[in-house]
């Protein structure tokens, strides 16, 4: 996708694709609502029982640290991570998808640029 990696099944759920199984279609219809072609929201309360403690901790970390930023700011921030940089040239040339290596998500981005980006974001408000 243009603004970041999205797992294929997640994209299919969001798009309510014809590739979905009946169970997946039911899930998408029951839990996901499209505000527009780019924004999806939960239409039911979150069932926290499906998440581990570390899942909930990670979600809370993301909400507490990133919810104050606009979508484009988050896109720019996420594009500094190795899993995006690895496929940037392919995606910039028009390729719509790339196979992701899970180990790329564990690599640490170059912190100097990330810190400068965050400082710029915080002082530009």
N, CA, C and O atoms as CSV, one atom per row, in Angstrom:
chain,resi,resn,atom,element,x,y,z
A,1,UNK,N,N,0.834,-1.188,0.000
A,1,UNK,CA,C,0.000,0.000,0.000
A,1,UNK,C,C,0.873,1.243,0.000
A,1,UNK,O,O,2.025,1.206,0.433
A,2,UNK,N,N,0.336,2.308,-0.472
A,2,UNK,CA,C,1.107,3.533,-0.642
A,2,UNK,C,C,1.706,4.050,0.670
A,2,UNK,O,O,2.866,4.463,0.688
A,3,UNK,N,N,0.947,4.035,1.755
A,3,UNK,CA,C,1.413,4.662,2.993
A,3,UNK,C,C,1.913,3.706,4.049
A,3,UNK,O,O,2.165,4.122,5.180
A,4,UNK,N,N,2.063,2.458,3.721
A,4,UNK,CA,C,2.639,1.553,4.701
A,4,UNK,C,C,2.238,0.118,4.500
A,4,UNK,O,O,1.277,-0.196,3.799
A,5,UNK,N,N,3.011,-0.753,5.143
A,5,UNK,CA,C,2.697,-2.171,5.014
A,5,UNK,C,C,1.403,-2.526,5.742
A,5,UNK,O,O,1.164,-2.095,6.870
A,6,UNK,N,N,0.600,-3.299,5.084
A,6,UNK,CA,C,-0.647,-3.800,5.675
A,6,UNK,C,C,-0.712,-5.285,5.333
A,6,UNK,O,O,-0.581,-5.673,4.172
A,7,UNK,N,N,-0.913,-6.102,6.350
A,7,UNK,CA,C,-1.028,-7.539,6.103
A,7,UNK,C,C,-2.174,-7.796,5.122
A,7,UNK,O,O,-3.213,-7.139,5.190
A,8,UNK,N,N,-1.983,-8.745,4.217
A,8,UNK,CA,C,-2.972,-9.010,3.169
A,8,UNK,C,C,-4.357,-9.298,3.726
A,8,UNK,O,O,-5.346,-8.770,3.217
A,9,UNK,N,N,-4.446,-10.129,4.765
A,9,UNK,CA,C,-5.758,-10.460,5.325
A,9,UNK,C,C,-6.414,-9.228,5.936
A,9,UNK,O,O,-7.627,-9.049,5.822
A,10,UNK,N,N,-5.623,-8.380,6.580
A,10,UNK,CA,C,-6.180,-7.152,7.164
A,10,UNK,C,C,-6.771,-6.287,6.059
A,10,UNK,O,O,-7.876,-5.764,6.201
A,11,UNK,N,N,-6.038,-6.135,4.958
A,11,UNK,CA,C,-6.549,-5.337,3.834
A,11,UNK,C,C,-7.817,-5.967,3.271
A,11,UNK,O,O,-8.777,-5.261,2.962
A,12,UNK,N,N,-7.825,-7.293,3.136
A,12,UNK,CA,C,-9.019,-7.975,2.640
A,12,UNK,C,C,-10.208,-7.753,3.570
A,12,UNK,O,O,-11.333,-7.564,3.107
A,13,UNK,N,N,-9.961,-7.775,4.892
A,13,UNK,CA,C,-11.044,-7.521,5.860
A,13,UNK,C,C,-11.581,-6.105,5.715
A,13,UNK,O,O,-12.792,-5.886,5.707
A,14,UNK,N,N,-10.673,-5.152,5.601
A,14,UNK,CA,C,-11.071,-3.746,5.468
A,14,UNK,C,C,-11.878,-3.534,4.188
A,14,UNK,O,O,-12.888,-2.830,4.180
A,15,UNK,N,N,-11.407,-4.163,3.105
A,15,UNK,CA,C,-12.077,-4.015,1.803
A,15,UNK,C,C,-13.302,-4.912,1.666
A,15,UNK,O,O,-14.053,-4.808,0.697
A,16,UNK,N,N,-13.499,-5.804,2.656
A,16,UNK,CA,C,-14.564,-6.816,2.595
A,16,UNK,C,C,-14.476,-7.565,1.258
A,16,UNK,O,O,-15.453,-7.707,0.523
A,17,UNK,N,N,-13.260,-8.032,0.987
A,17,UNK,CA,C,-12.895,-8.673,-0.275
A,17,UNK,C,C,-13.670,-9.962,-0.526
A,17,UNK,O,O,-14.129,-10.624,0.405
A,18,UNK,N,N,-13.802,-10.297,-1.794
A,18,UNK,CA,C,-14.451,-11.553,-2.185
A,18,UNK,C,C,-13.580,-12.765,-1.841
A,18,UNK,O,O,-14.051,-13.899,-1.920
A,19,UNK,N,N,-12.319,-12.541,-1.461
A,19,UNK,CA,C,-11.413,-13.625,-1.090
A,19,UNK,C,C,-11.678,-14.151,0.321
A,19,UNK,O,O,-11.161,-15.206,0.690
A,20,UNK,N,N,-12.470,-13.437,1.107
A,20,UNK,CA,C,-12.696,-13.826,2.497
A,20,UNK,C,C,-13.532,-15.091,2.614
A,20,UNK,O,O,-14.410,-15.358,1.795
A,21,UNK,N,N,-13.235,-15.862,3.655
A,21,UNK,CA,C,-14.085,-17.007,3.983
A,21,UNK,C,C,-15.370,-16.472,4.610
A,21,UNK,O,O,-15.451,-15.291,4.950
A,22,UNK,N,N,-16.370,-17.334,4.762
A,22,UNK,CA,C,-17.620,-16.903,5.403
A,22,UNK,C,C,-17.364,-16.395,6.812
A,22,UNK,O,O,-17.960,-15.401,7.227
A,23,UNK,N,N,-16.481,-17.067,7.559
A,23,UNK,CA,C,-16.158,-16.639,8.926
A,23,UNK,C,C,-15.509,-15.253,8.929
A,23,UNK,O,O,-15.845,-14.411,9.761
A,24,UNK,N,N,-14.587,-15.019,8.007
A,24,UNK,CA,C,-13.916,-13.728,7.916
A,24,UNK,C,C,-14.892,-12.623,7.503
A,24,UNK,O,O,-14.829,-11.507,8.019
A,25,UNK,N,N,-15.791,-12.941,6.569
A,25,UNK,CA,C,-16.807,-11.960,6.158
A,25,UNK,C,C,-17.688,-11.582,7.338
A,25,UNK,O,O,-17.995,-10.408,7.544
A,26,UNK,N,N,-18.092,-12.580,8.109
A,26,UNK,CA,C,-18.929,-12.330,9.286
A,26,UNK,C,C,-18.192,-11.421,10.268
A,26,UNK,O,O,-18.777,-10.479,10.803
A,27,UNK,N,N,-16.916,-11.701,10.504
A,27,UNK,CA,C,-16.112,-10.868,11.406
A,27,UNK,C,C,-16.072,-9.427,10.905
A,27,UNK,O,O,-16.314,-8.494,11.671
A,28,UNK,N,N,-15.769,-9.245,9.630
A,28,UNK,CA,C,-15.673,-7.898,9.057
A,28,UNK,C,C,-16.991,-7.146,9.195
A,28,UNK,O,O,-17.004,-5.968,9.551
A,29,UNK,N,N,-18.091,-7.823,8.915
A,29,UNK,CA,C,-19.401,-7.177,9.011
A,29,UNK,C,C,-19.768,-6.851,10.449
A,29,UNK,O,O,-20.405,-5.832,10.715
A,30,UNK,N,N,-19.369,-7.714,11.377
A,30,UNK,CA,C,-19.739,-7.529,12.783
A,30,UNK,C,C,-18.884,-6.496,13.498
A,30,UNK,O,O,-19.372,-5.794,14.384
A,31,UNK,N,N,-17.608,-6.394,13.122
A,31,UNK,CA,C,-16.683,-5.561,13.893
A,31,UNK,C,C,-16.160,-4.316,13.187
A,31,UNK,O,O,-15.735,-3.379,13.864
A,32,UNK,N,N,-16.172,-4.265,11.866
A,32,UNK,CA,C,-15.500,-3.167,11.162
A,32,UNK,C,C,-16.483,-2.275,10.421
A,32,UNK,O,O,-17.369,-2.752,9.712
A,33,UNK,N,N,-16.309,-0.972,10.600
A,33,UNK,CA,C,-17.092,0.005,9.870
A,33,UNK,C,C,-16.156,0.948,9.139
A,33,UNK,O,O,-15.168,1.406,9.711
A,34,UNK,N,N,-16.450,1.242,7.897
A,34,UNK,CA,C,-15.628,2.161,7.109
A,34,UNK,C,C,-16.195,3.564,7.219
A,34,UNK,O,O,-17.353,3.809,6.882
A,35,UNK,N,N,-15.354,4.494,7.699
A,35,UNK,CA,C,-15.755,5.899,7.726
A,35,UNK,C,C,-15.594,6.511,6.344
A,35,UNK,O,O,-16.382,7.363,5.936
A,36,UNK,N,N,-14.575,6.073,5.632
A,36,UNK,CA,C,-14.368,6.419,4.228
A,36,UNK,C,C,-13.442,5.349,3.658
A,36,UNK,O,O,-13.255,4.309,4.289
A,37,UNK,N,N,-12.872,5.571,2.507
A,37,UNK,CA,C,-12.053,4.533,1.876
A,37,UNK,C,C,-10.714,4.321,2.585
A,37,UNK,O,O,-10.035,3.330,2.316
A,38,UNK,N,N,-10.322,5.221,3.478
A,38,UNK,CA,C,-9.031,5.100,4.151
A,38,UNK,C,C,-9.128,4.909,5.656
A,38,UNK,O,O,-8.127,4.572,6.289
A,39,UNK,N,N,-10.282,5.109,6.240
A,39,UNK,CA,C,-10.409,5.060,7.695
A,39,UNK,C,C,-11.416,3.985,8.091
A,39,UNK,O,O,-12.549,3.953,7.611
A,40,UNK,N,N,-10.963,3.110,8.981
A,40,UNK,CA,C,-11.792,2.016,9.471
A,40,UNK,C,C,-11.927,2.176,10.972
A,40,UNK,O,O,-10.982,2.581,11.647
A,41,UNK,N,N,-13.107,1.856,11.495
A,41,UNK,CA,C,-13.292,1.934,12.934
A,41,UNK,C,C,-14.002,0.680,13.421
A,41,UNK,O,O,-14.692,-0.002,12.663
A,42,UNK,N,N,-13.818,0.398,14.689
A,42,UNK,CA,C,-14.518,-0.709,15.313
A,42,UNK,C,C,-15.956,-0.278,15.568
A,42,UNK,O,O,-16.198,0.826,16.057
A,43,UNK,N,N,-16.904,-1.139,15.241
A,43,UNK,CA,C,-18.306,-0.786,15.476
A,43,UNK,C,C,-18.870,-1.532,16.683
A,43,UNK,O,O,-20.063,-1.451,16.977
A,44,UNK,N,N,-18.002,-2.254,17.371
A,44,UNK,CA,C,-18.386,-2.938,18.603
A,44,UNK,C,C,-17.328,-2.665,19.657
A,44,UNK,O,O,-16.207,-2.271,19.334
A,45,UNK,N,N,-17.682,-2.874,20.912
A,45,UNK,CA,C,-16.683,-2.770,21.968
A,45,UNK,C,C,-15.603,-3.822,21.742
A,45,UNK,O,O,-15.867,-4.906,21.221
A,46,UNK,N,N,-14.404,-3.487,22.139
A,46,UNK,CA,C,-13.280,-4.395,21.979
A,46,UNK,C,C,-13.425,-5.562,22.951
A,46,UNK,O,O,-13.722,-5.367,24.129
A,47,UNK,N,N,-13.214,-6.765,22.451
A,47,UNK,CA,C,-13.227,-7.962,23.288
A,47,UNK,C,C,-11.792,-8.195,23.768
A,47,UNK,O,O,-10.997,-8.847,23.091
A,48,UNK,N,N,-11.481,-7.655,24.938
A,48,UNK,CA,C,-10.110,-7.731,25.451
A,48,UNK,C,C,-9.674,-9.150,25.781
A,48,UNK,O,O,-8.479,-9.402,25.933
A,49,UNK,N,N,-10.612,-10.079,25.894
A,49,UNK,CA,C,-10.246,-11.456,26.236
A,49,UNK,C,C,-9.447,-12.149,25.130
A,49,UNK,O,O,-8.804,-13.169,25.378
A,50,UNK,N,N,-9.484,-11.600,23.905
A,50,UNK,CA,C,-8.734,-12.222,22.812
A,50,UNK,C,C,-7.270,-11.769,22.785
A,50,UNK,O,O,-6.472,-12.289,22.005
A,51,UNK,N,N,-6.922,-10.804,23.635
A,51,UNK,CA,C,-5.564,-10.270,23.658
A,51,UNK,C,C,-4.798,-10.771,24.881
A,51,UNK,O,O,-5.369,-10.970,25.953
A,52,UNK,N,N,-3.494,-10.971,24.695
A,52,UNK,CA,C,-2.622,-11.327,25.818
A,52,UNK,C,C,-2.299,-10.049,26.598
A,52,UNK,O,O,-2.599,-8.944,26.146
A,53,UNK,N,N,-1.688,-10.213,27.766
A,53,UNK,CA,C,-1.269,-9.044,28.549
A,53,UNK,C,C,-0.292,-8.187,27.756
A,53,UNK,O,O,-0.368,-6.958,27.780
A,54,UNK,N,N,0.629,-8.845,27.051
A,54,UNK,CA,C,1.617,-8.069,26.286
A,54,UNK,C,C,0.969,-7.379,25.081
A,54,UNK,O,O,1.400,-6.292,24.694
A,55,UNK,N,N,-0.062,-7.995,24.480
A,55,UNK,CA,C,-0.811,-7.328,23.405
A,55,UNK,C,C,-1.433,-6.034,23.927
A,55,UNK,O,O,-1.323,-4.979,23.303
A,56,UNK,N,N,-2.083,-6.138,25.075
A,56,UNK,CA,C,-2.753,-4.972,25.662
A,56,UNK,C,C,-1.738,-3.910,26.053
A,56,UNK,O,O,-1.979,-2.717,25.870
A,57,UNK,N,N,-0.599,-4.345,26.592
A,57,UNK,CA,C,0.463,-3.401,26.939
A,57,UNK,C,C,0.962,-2.669,25.692
A,57,UNK,O,O,1.161,-1.455,25.722
A,58,UNK,N,N,1.160,-3.401,24.607
A,58,UNK,CA,C,1.630,-2.786,23.356
A,58,UNK,C,C,0.593,-1.815,22.799
A,58,UNK,O,O,0.944,-0.728,22.340
A,59,UNK,N,N,-0.683,-2.204,22.837
A,59,UNK,CA,C,-1.745,-1.315,22.357
A,59,UNK,C,C,-1.822,-0.046,23.199
A,59,UNK,O,O,-1.955,1.054,22.663
A,60,UNK,N,N,-1.738,-0.200,24.515
A,60,UNK,CA,C,-1.759,0.972,25.397
A,60,UNK,C,C,-0.554,1.874,25.153
A,60,UNK,O,O,-0.682,3.098,25.171
A,61,UNK,N,N,0.611,1.279,24.925
A,61,UNK,CA,C,1.805,2.065,24.612
A,61,UNK,C,C,1.569,2.890,23.343
A,61,UNK,O,O,1.854,4.087,23.314
A,62,UNK,N,N,1.050,2.249,22.305
A,62,UNK,CA,C,0.802,2.946,21.041
A,62,UNK,C,C,-0.212,4.072,21.229
A,62,UNK,O,O,-0.006,5.183,20.740
A,63,UNK,N,N,-1.293,3.789,21.930
A,63,UNK,CA,C,-2.323,4.813,22.160
A,63,UNK,C,C,-1.754,5.979,22.967
A,63,UNK,O,O,-1.956,7.141,22.613
A,64,UNK,N,N,-1.046,5.668,24.046
A,64,UNK,CA,C,-0.507,6.719,24.920
A,64,UNK,C,C,0.563,7.563,24.254
A,64,UNK,O,O,0.697,8.746,24.565
A,65,UNK,N,N,1.327,6.976,23.344
A,65,UNK,CA,C,2.445,7.698,22.740
A,65,UNK,C,C,2.173,8.261,21.355
A,65,UNK,O,O,2.853,9.197,20.934
A,66,UNK,N,N,1.197,7.716,20.635
A,66,UNK,CA,C,1.017,8.129,19.250
A,66,UNK,C,C,-0.358,8.695,18.911
A,66,UNK,O,O,-0.537,9.243,17.823
A,67,UNK,N,N,-1.318,8.580,19.797
A,67,UNK,CA,C,-2.674,9.032,19.463
A,67,UNK,C,C,-2.771,10.550,19.290
A,67,UNK,O,O,-3.737,11.048,18.712
A,68,UNK,N,N,-1.797,11.268,19.778
A,68,UNK,CA,C,-1.832,12.733,19.655
A,68,UNK,C,C,-1.412,13.231,18.268
A,68,UNK,O,O,-1.570,14.411,17.956
A,69,UNK,N,N,-0.878,12.333,17.441
A,69,UNK,CA,C,-0.364,12.733,16.138
A,69,UNK,C,C,-1.390,12.546,15.028
A,69,UNK,O,O,-2.239,11.658,15.091
A,70,UNK,N,N,-1.299,13.385,14.028
A,70,UNK,CA,C,-2.121,13.270,12.831
A,70,UNK,C,C,-1.663,12.059,12.015
A,70,UNK,O,O,-0.528,11.605,12.156
A,71,UNK,N,N,-2.543,11.543,11.170
A,71,UNK,CA,C,-2.240,10.342,10.380
A,71,UNK,C,C,-0.982,10.518,9.532
A,71,UNK,O,O,-0.140,9.621,9.500
A,72,UNK,N,N,-0.835,11.651,8.845
A,72,UNK,CA,C,0.327,11.849,7.978
A,72,UNK,C,C,1.623,11.877,8.776
A,72,UNK,O,O,2.651,11.401,8.296
A,73,UNK,N,N,1.590,12.420,9.972
A,73,UNK,CA,C,2.770,12.425,10.837
A,73,UNK,C,C,3.168,10.994,11.167
A,73,UNK,O,O,4.351,10.655,11.150
A,74,UNK,N,N,2.189,10.162,11.464
A,74,UNK,CA,C,2.473,8.756,11.775
A,74,UNK,C,C,3.003,8.018,10.549
A,74,UNK,O,O,3.879,7.163,10.674
A,75,UNK,N,N,2.485,8.339,9.373
A,75,UNK,CA,C,2.996,7.735,8.142
A,75,UNK,C,C,4.475,8.082,7.993
A,75,UNK,O,O,5.300,7.198,7.760
A,76,UNK,N,N,4.811,9.355,8.126
A,76,UNK,CA,C,6.209,9.783,7.981
A,76,UNK,C,C,7.100,9.116,9.021
A,76,UNK,O,O,8.216,8.697,8.712
A,77,UNK,N,N,6.616,9.021,10.233
A,77,UNK,CA,C,7.357,8.384,11.319
A,77,UNK,C,C,7.590,6.903,11.002
A,77,UNK,O,O,8.709,6.408,11.135
A,78,UNK,N,N,6.547,6.209,10.589
A,78,UNK,CA,C,6.658,4.770,10.332
A,78,UNK,C,C,7.561,4.468,9.143
A,78,UNK,O,O,8.131,3.381,9.056
A,79,UNK,N,N,7.693,5.417,8.232
A,79,UNK,CA,C,8.527,5.192,7.054
A,79,UNK,C,C,10.020,5.247,7.360
A,79,UNK,O,O,10.845,5.021,6.475
A,80,UNK,N,N,10.364,5.542,8.597
A,80,UNK,CA,C,11.761,5.499,9.006
A,80,UNK,C,C,12.156,4.112,9.518
A,80,UNK,O,O,13.330,3.870,9.796
A,81,UNK,N,N,11.206,3.216,9.642
A,81,UNK,CA,C,11.482,1.876,10.156
A,81,UNK,C,C,12.012,0.968,9.050
A,81,UNK,O,O,11.636,1.115,7.887
A,82,UNK,N,N,12.901,0.012,9.422
A,82,UNK,CA,C,13.541,-0.861,8.425
A,82,UNK,C,C,12.566,-1.634,7.551
A,82,UNK,O,O,12.833,-1.821,6.364
A,83,UNK,N,N,11.442,-2.090,8.099
A,83,UNK,CA,C,10.512,-2.879,7.299
A,83,UNK,C,C,9.886,-2.058,6.168
A,83,UNK,O,O,9.467,-2.617,5.154
A,84,UNK,N,N,9.823,-0.750,6.336
A,84,UNK,CA,C,9.352,0.115,5.242
A,84,UNK,C,C,10.494,0.429,4.290
A,84,UNK,O,O,10.335,0.319,3.074
A,85,UNK,N,N,11.627,0.811,4.821
A,85,UNK,CA,C,12.767,1.210,3.996
A,85,UNK,C,C,13.184,0.083,3.039
A,85,UNK,O,O,13.574,0.344,1.901
A,86,UNK,N,N,13.100,-1.154,3.503
A,86,UNK,CA,C,13.527,-2.301,2.702
A,86,UNK,C,C,12.766,-2.380,1.376
A,86,UNK,O,O,13.327,-2.813,0.369
A,87,UNK,N,N,11.506,-1.971,1.366
A,87,UNK,CA,C,10.667,-2.107,0.174
A,87,UNK,C,C,10.320,-0.768,-0.474
A,87,UNK,O,O,9.514,-0.721,-1.403
A,88,UNK,N,N,10.916,0.311,0.006
A,88,UNK,CA,C,10.570,1.656,-0.475
A,88,UNK,C,C,10.712,1.792,-1.992
A,88,UNK,O,O,9.806,2.294,-2.657
A,89,UNK,N,N,11.828,1.353,-2.531
A,89,UNK,CA,C,12.063,1.514,-3.970
A,89,UNK,C,C,11.011,0.754,-4.788
A,89,UNK,O,O,10.505,1.272,-5.783
A,90,UNK,N,N,10.686,-0.468,-4.369
A,90,UNK,CA,C,9.666,-1.253,-5.068
A,90,UNK,C,C,8.326,-0.523,-5.047
A,90,UNK,O,O,7.665,-0.388,-6.077
A,91,UNK,N,N,7.939,-0.056,-3.870
A,91,UNK,CA,C,6.630,0.578,-3.718
A,91,UNK,C,C,6.571,1.919,-4.436
A,91,UNK,O,O,5.545,2.275,-5.016
A,92,UNK,N,N,7.686,2.669,-4.394
A,92,UNK,CA,C,7.735,3.946,-5.112
A,92,UNK,C,C,7.623,3.747,-6.623
A,92,UNK,O,O,7.154,4.638,-7.331
A,93,UNK,N,N,8.052,2.580,-7.121
A,93,UNK,CA,C,7.994,2.324,-8.563
A,93,UNK,C,C,6.617,1.824,-9.003
A,93,UNK,O,O,6.398,1.547,-10.183
A,94,UNK,N,N,5.687,1.712,-8.043
A,94,UNK,CA,C,4.328,1.340,-8.404
A,94,UNK,C,C,3.909,-0.052,-8.000
A,94,UNK,O,O,2.739,-0.410,-8.136
A,95,UNK,N,N,4.847,-0.852,-7.503
A,95,UNK,CA,C,4.471,-2.189,-7.035
A,95,UNK,C,C,3.527,-2.035,-5.845
A,95,UNK,O,O,3.780,-1.231,-4.948
A,96,UNK,N,N,2.447,-2.801,-5.838
A,96,UNK,CA,C,1.413,-2.620,-4.820
A,96,UNK,C,C,1.609,-3.482,-3.586
A,96,UNK,O,O,0.998,-3.219,-2.550
A,97,UNK,N,N,2.443,-4.499,-3.674
A,97,UNK,CA,C,2.658,-5.331,-2.495
A,97,UNK,C,C,4.043,-5.947,-2.533
A,97,UNK,O,O,4.668,-6.052,-3.589
A,98,UNK,N,N,4.511,-6.354,-1.358
A,98,UNK,CA,C,5.817,-6.989,-1.226
A,98,UNK,C,C,5.733,-7.985,-0.080
A,98,UNK,O,O,5.005,-7.774,0.890
A,99,UNK,N,N,6.475,-9.057,-0.200
A,99,UNK,CA,C,6.509,-10.039,0.884
A,99,UNK,C,C,7.318,-9.466,2.033
A,99,UNK,O,O,8.407,-8.927,1.835
A,100,UNK,N,N,6.775,-9.590,3.236
A,100,UNK,CA,C,7.432,-9.040,4.417
A,100,UNK,C,C,8.122,-10.156,5.190
A,100,UNK,O,O,7.601,-11.267,5.290
A,101,UNK,N,N,9.285,-9.858,5.730
A,101,UNK,CA,C,10.007,-10.777,6.594
A,101,UNK,C,C,9.764,-10.323,8.025
A,101,UNK,O,O,10.108,-9.198,8.387
A,102,UNK,N,N,9.176,-11.188,8.837
A,102,UNK,CA,C,8.836,-10.805,10.209
A,102,UNK,C,C,10.043,-10.302,10.996
A,102,UNK,O,O,9.892,-9.465,11.885
A,103,UNK,N,N,11.229,-10.796,10.684
A,103,UNK,CA,C,12.412,-10.348,11.421
A,103,UNK,C,C,12.704,-8.868,11.182
A,103,UNK,O,O,13.340,-8.226,12.018
A,104,UNK,N,N,12.246,-8.312,10.043
A,104,UNK,CA,C,12.452,-6.884,9.783
A,104,UNK,C,C,11.741,-6.010,10.820
A,104,UNK,O,O,12.194,-4.903,11.114
A,105,UNK,N,N,10.631,-6.504,11.373
A,105,UNK,CA,C,9.880,-5.733,12.352
A,105,UNK,C,C,10.611,-5.635,13.691
A,105,UNK,O,O,10.239,-4.830,14.544
A,106,UNK,N,N,11.636,-6.444,13.874
A,106,UNK,CA,C,12.382,-6.449,15.128
A,106,UNK,C,C,13.655,-5.617,15.044
A,106,UNK,O,O,14.353,-5.448,16.044
A,107,UNK,N,N,13.958,-5.104,13.875
A,107,UNK,CA,C,15.158,-4.291,13.699
A,107,UNK,C,C,14.897,-2.883,14.215
A,107,UNK,O,O,13.778,-2.375,14.153
A,108,UNK,N,N,15.948,-2.274,14.720
A,108,UNK,CA,C,15.825,-0.943,15.312
A,108,UNK,C,C,16.134,0.113,14.243
A,108,UNK,O,O,17.143,0.012,13.545
A,109,UNK,N,N,15.265,1.127,14.117
A,109,UNK,CA,C,15.527,2.182,13.123
A,109,UNK,C,C,16.701,3.052,13.547
A,109,UNK,O,O,17.120,3.046,14.704
A,110,UNK,N,N,17.217,3.795,12.586
A,110,UNK,CA,C,18.297,4.748,12.891
A,110,UNK,C,C,17.724,5.837,13.793
A,110,UNK,O,O,16.900,6.643,13.363
A,111,UNK,N,N,18.161,5.850,15.024
A,111,UNK,CA,C,17.548,6.695,16.047
A,111,UNK,C,C,17.772,8.191,15.837
A,111,UNK,O,O,16.902,8.991,16.181
A,112,UNK,N,N,18.896,8.580,15.292
A,112,UNK,CA,C,19.141,10.015,15.132
A,112,UNK,C,C,18.039,10.669,14.303
A,112,UNK,O,O,17.509,11.713,14.684
A,113,UNK,N,N,17.697,10.059,13.178
A,113,UNK,CA,C,16.670,10.641,12.319
A,113,UNK,C,C,15.311,10.587,12.997
A,113,UNK,O,O,14.518,11.520,12.871
A,114,UNK,N,N,15.032,9.490,13.724
A,114,UNK,CA,C,13.757,9.363,14.427
A,114,UNK,C,C,13.621,10.446,15.495
A,114,UNK,O,O,12.559,11.051,15.634
A,115,UNK,N,N,14.680,10.688,16.238
A,115,UNK,CA,C,14.640,11.710,17.299
A,115,UNK,C,C,14.431,13.092,16.682
A,115,UNK,O,O,13.628,13.880,17.181
A,116,UNK,N,N,15.143,13.383,15.608
A,116,UNK,CA,C,14.960,14.673,14.942
A,116,UNK,C,C,13.534,14.832,14.431
A,116,UNK,O,O,12.948,15.909,14.541
A,117,UNK,N,N,12.977,13.765,13.875
A,117,UNK,CA,C,11.607,13.817,13.385
A,117,UNK,C,C,10.638,14.091,14.533
A,117,UNK,O,O,9.747,14.930,14.402
A,118,UNK,N,N,10.805,13.395,15.650
A,118,UNK,CA,C,9.927,13.615,16.800
A,118,UNK,C,C,10.076,15.023,17.358
A,118,UNK,O,O,9.082,15.655,17.717
A,119,UNK,N,N,11.302,15.520,17.435
A,119,UNK,CA,C,11.513,16.889,17.928
A,119,UNK,C,C,10.825,17.896,17.003
A,119,UNK,O,O,10.192,18.844,17.467
A,120,UNK,N,N,10.953,17.684,15.707
A,120,UNK,CA,C,10.306,18.561,14.725
A,120,UNK,C,C,8.791,18.525,14.899
A,120,UNK,O,O,8.127,19.561,14.860
A,121,UNK,N,N,8.264,17.345,15.087
A,121,UNK,CA,C,6.808,17.184,15.256
A,121,UNK,C,C,6.357,17.909,16.525
A,121,UNK,O,O,5.380,18.657,16.503
A,122,UNK,N,N,7.071,17.685,17.628
A,122,UNK,CA,C,6.655,18.267,18.906
A,122,UNK,C,C,6.767,19.781,18.921
A,122,UNK,O,O,5.944,20.450,19.546
A,123,UNK,N,N,7.774,20.341,18.244
A,123,UNK,CA,C,7.944,21.789,18.258
A,123,UNK,C,C,7.148,22.505,17.181
A,123,UNK,O,O,7.040,23.731,17.199
A,124,UNK,N,N,6.587,21.743,16.235
A,124,UNK,CA,C,5.825,22.400,15.181
A,124,UNK,C,C,4.346,22.563,15.546
A,124,UNK,O,O,3.565,23.083,14.749
A,125,UNK,N,N,3.966,22.129,16.726
A,125,UNK,CA,C,2.564,22.239,17.147
A,125,UNK,C,C,2.247,23.615,17.674
A,125,UNK,O,O,1.111,23.877,18.071
